[in-house]
Amino acid sequence: MWSRSLLLVGLLACSGCSGRATDGQQTNPSAQSSQPRFALVTNGVADFWKPAQAGAAKAGEEFGAQVTVIMPGSMTDQTRKLEDLLTRGTDGVAISPINPENQTELLNRAAAETLLLTLDSDAPQSNRLAYIGMDNYRAG
């Protein structure tokens, strides 16, 4: 259940942004679409992400958004998938970076082009809007 709440918070945070600059010019190619487009990019293929995938689909239905869930097989695959999302003009991305230290440059590029949240695995040196998750060290 926490996964659905996590994704709803992320989608709500992203859905409040219109994709328009203050002068009325569109800043995001996907803003022309009738539905905002969001993506959840996991840190791998695992049953752990199944509830999050279901929550993302449900949130997309509830909020009238296109939601894509991507479960990459490696850091290279995650990088390619994130670059593809940016090329297509995705409105917001929630990502669990596989190697935050080595992906900071890519995450900063993503944050410059779209709304970026990190979840489950943080990238505190990146320009992400927020981290949704817990401190695994403190959690034991």
N, C-alpha and C positions, 0 to 999 in steps of 0.2 A: 504494500500500500504506500510506503514511503516513496517509492519510485514514481508513482503517479503524481503525488504531491510535488515532488522535486521537479518533474517536467512541467506541471501546471504553473509553478512559480516561474520557471524559465520562460515558458511561452508567454505568460502574462507580462513579464518584464519586457520581452521583445515585441509583443503585439501592440504596446502603447506607442510605438514609434511608427510614424507614417511613411518614412522613406522619402520625405520631401524636405528640401532645404527651406530656409526662411524666405527666400525670394520666390518660392513656388516651383523651382526647378526640381526635377526628380534626381535623386542621388543614387538610386539603386535600380538597375534594369528590371528587377522582378516586381517593383512597385507598380508597374503597368498591369500586372496580373490582378485579377479580381480577388485572389486568395494569397495571403502572405505565405512564403515558403520558409520552413525551418528544417533543421537537420539535427539529429542526435548521432554523434560519432563516438562509438564505444572504443575501449582500448583492446578489444579482441572479441573473439567468438566464444561466448560462454553462456550457460544457462542463467548465470547471475543477471544478465541483461534482459532476459525474457519479460519480467514484470515491467521494466522500463520501456521496452518496446511496446507492450500492450498499453501502458499509460500514455505513451506518445501518440499512439493511434487514436485513443479515446479523446485526448486533449485536442488533437487535430479536428476531430469530428465536432466536439463541443464549441470550439472557437473558430470554425470555418477556415482552417489553415491546412496547407499541404505539409505533411510531416514525413520526412524520410529518415529511416534508421539505418545506419551503416555500421557494420561490424567487420573492421579490417583484420587481416591476418598477420600484419607486421607493421612496424613503424613506417617503412617505405610505402606500404599500401595505405596507411592512414594519411600520410602526407599527400599522396596522389589523390585520394578521395577528397580531402579538404581543399586542395587546389582546384579540383573539378567543381566543387560546390561554389567556390568563389568566382570561377569563370562563368557559372550559370546565374550568378546574381542572387544567391540565397539570402533571405532577409535576416536570418539569425542562426547561429550554430552553438549547440551545447556539445562540448567535447571532453572526453577523458583522455588527456594526452598520455601516450605510451612512455615518452621520455621527455618530460617538461624542459629539462635543462638544454637539451639539444634541439628542441622544437620552438624555443622562444622566438626566434626570428620569424618563423612561419606563423606562429600564433599572433605576433604583433602585426604582421601583414594582414592576417584575417581580421583582427580587431579594427584595423584601419578601413576595411572594406565592408564589414558587416557587424552585427551585434554578436559578441562572443562571450560565452559563459564557459567556465570549466566546471566539471563535476566529477566526483569520486576521486580523481587525481588532479591536484592543483598545479598551476604554473604561476607561482606568485610573482615572478619577474616579468611576466607578460602584461600586456595592456588589456587583459580581459576585464569585462564589466564587473563580474562577481564570480566567486567560487561557491558552489553548492556541494556540501559534503562534510565530512568530519575529519578530525585530526587522528589518523590511524595510530600514531605513536601514543597519543593520550588515551585512545580507546583501548590500548593494550593489544 
